[in-house]
Amino acid sequence: MRFRPCIDLHDGKVKQIVGSTLKDSGEVSTNFVSLHSPAYFADLYRRNELHGGHVIMLGPGNEEAAKIALKAYPGGLQIGGGLNDRNGFEYLDAGASHLIFTSYVVADGVLHYDRLKKLLSVYGRKRIVLDLSCRKKADGQYYVVSNRWQTFTDIVVNDDTLNELAMYADEFLVHAVDVEGKKCGIDGELLQILGRHEAVPVSYAGGIRSFEDIETVRVLGRNKVDFTVGSALDIFGGDLKFEDLNSKQKKEEL
């Protein structure tokens, strides 16, 4: 289990927002807006040897900010947000280790296997991360959401889906959208589903606010699911100290 740092970009700035408030237009609920550039955080992660973090472009207008972050930590960060079969190479050239895909492969509420196969032929499986960020419906199942988490799909996040999609990706990234950015605790039921998966690495994001929550991630995720902490970290205005988390990571106490 590893700590995966993040750099969330909105309107060209590093922010922490409540994921469920993302819209095509109008205000979003914002927890934190940094005065630092994306490169500041990328260099912080580089100096602390934290690999596999995520740069997420939340909507348009973040392309240059994303490239600034990637160039500050070549090979250490993944990139997602608006990627397709054509524009990924500019981010790989800027230093991204992986490309994170959601809306390109999940469109009109369904998963397009022809596009998945296209990505495999263009980039190769080892460069691909599938974003399976999801929300729970009244039927008790978790469904992948796309279009900046606004649109429900018919894709259920369960054992069968994860095993089937593992042949198309090097990793999965899963935001628990209902708790993302709220510092209200993790989604334990979703973590149990992710913890059963064996084929490819999985990173979980959403609701982590304390070391107790991180320990719950360890237990429910069977010590296999990596995790991201956003709004709860002091570098993003929260109370959980980045230095303490990084220290525990280096001592293999996580």
N, C-alpha and C positions, 0 to 999 in steps of 0.2 A: 504494500500500500504506500503510495507516494502522494505528497502534496504537489498539485499542479497549479502554479500561479496563473493569474489572468490579467488581461488588459482589455477592458470593455470600452469601445469607442462609440460616441454618439455626438453627432454634429462636429466631428473632428477633435473632440476633447475626451480625455479619460474620465469616465463617469461610472458610478454604480447606480443602477436604476432598478425599480421594481418591474421584473420581467413581464408580468401579466398586464402592465399598463402600456406596453408598446402598441402604437397605432400608426397607420399611414399618415395621419395628420393629427394636430392637437397636442396638448401637453402630456408628458409622461411624468410619472412620480419618480423623483430623483433623490437618492440618498446622499450623493457625494459628487462634487465636481472638483477635479484636481487642478491646481495651478501648475503642476509639472507636465512636461511633454511626455508622450509615449516612450521616448528614448530613455527617460529617467527610470521608468519602471523596468523596461527591458534590460537596462544595464544593471539595475539592482538584482534582477533574477540571474543575470549572467555572472555577476561577481559572487553570488551565493550558490552557484552551480545547481540551480533549479531548472531541470530540463522538462520539455513537453508541455509548457504553458500554452495558453490559448489567447490569441488576439482575435476579438470578435467585433466585426463592423456591424453595428446596430443601425441599419439603414444607410442611405447614400450620404456622400460627403465625407467619408472616412478613409478613402483610399490612400491618400498621401500620408496621413497620420499612421496608418497601418504599416506602410513601407518604412517609415522612420523607425518604428519599433523593431521591425524585422532586421533592418540593417544594423541596429545596435546590438543584436544578439543573433548572429548568423547560425542557423542550424538548431537553435534552442527553442523556437516558438512555432506553433501552428497558427494557421490563419483561416478564418471563416467569415461568411457574410456576403451573399451575392455572387458566389463563385460558380463557374460553369465549365464546360469543356474547352473554352477558348481563353479565358482570362487568367487561369491558374499559373501559367508559366511566369507571368510578370511578378507574382508574389514568391514563387520559388527562386527566381533570379534575385529577388530582394533579400533572400535568406530564410524563407519559411522551410521548415522540415516536412510539414504535412499540410494538406488542403482539407478543410472541413466543409462538407456539403450537406445542405438540407433542401432548400426550395428548388434547386435544379433537378433533383431526383424525385422530390415529392411535390407534385404540382396538381392542381385541380382536385386535391383531396386524395390522390392515389399515388402509389409508388411506381415509377416508370423504370422497368428493368432494362429497357433499351438504352436509357441514359446511363444507368449504372454500368452497363457493358461498354458504353462509349467512354466513360471515365477510365475504366480499366485499360482500354486500348491506348488512351491518350497519356495518362499519368502513371499507370501501374499501381497495383494494389498497395504497395508499401508507402505510397504517398497519400493515400485516401483515409480520411476519418469521416464516418457517417454520424451526423448529429441527429440523434433520436430523442430530442427534448420533447417532453410529453406532459399531458394533463389528464387527470382522472375524470371519468364521466360517471353519471349516475348508475351505470351498470357495474361499477366497481373495477373496470379495466382502465389501463393507461393507454392513451392514444397519442401518437406522434402529432405534433403541431408544427405548422410551417408558416411562411409569410410573416416573419418576425413574431412567431408564436400566436398569431391571430386566428389561424384557420385550422380546425380539426381535420385530420385525415381519417381514413379507415384502417390505418396500420396500428395494430395492437402491440404494445411492448410486452412480450412474453418470451418464454423459452424458445418456442418454435421460430418466432421472428428473428431473435438474436442469432440463433444457430444458422438460419437461412442466409442472413445478411453478412455473416462473418466471412463468407467467401469473397465478398466485394470490398472489404475494408481492412486496414491494419489496426484500427481502433474504433471504438464508439465513444461519443461524448453525449451525455444525457443530463440536461437541466430539468430538475423538478420545477416546472414553471409556476405551479401554484404557490410555492414557498420561496421562489427565487427573489432575492433582494429584500426579503422581509425579516431576516434574522429571527425567525420564529421557530427554529428547530427543523430537523431533517424530515424527509418523507421516508419513514422506515419501511413501509410496504414496498415501495419502488426499489429501495436498496436491497431488499431480500430477493427480488427478481433479478437484479443485476448481479448479486453475489453468487447466484447459481450458474452464471455463464462462465464457460471455460475457454472458448476458442480464441478470443482476442481480448486485449486489455480494454477496460471500461473506466471512464472518468465520470464521476458524479458531481453535480453542482446544485446548490439550492438549500438555503436555510441554515447553514452551519454558523453557529454563533459562539462556540466554546470548545475547549478540549474534551469536555464530556460528550458533546455531539460528535467530535472526531472519533472518540472511542466507540461510540455507537455505530459509526460508519465501519469501523474495523470489525466489529462483532457481526453486524447484519450483512456486511459485504464479504464476510469470511476472509478478511485480511487480503483481499484481491482487488477491491475496487478503489481506484485512485480518487482523489477529491480535490475540489477547488473551493477556496474561501474568498469571498468578495467583500461585501459591505461590512462584515464583522471585523476585518483587519484594521489595525490602527493606521496603516498607510492609505486606507480609504475612509478614514473618519470613524472607525469602530473602536472597540475596546480590546480585541484580541491582538496581542503584540506579534508583529511579523517576526521580530528577532527571536522570540520564544518559540514560535512554531518552526522556524528554520533551524534553530538549535536542536529541538527535539528530533527533527527530520535527520539531521546530520549524526545524531547519536543513536539513530535507529530505534528511538523510543515510540515512534508512531507505527 
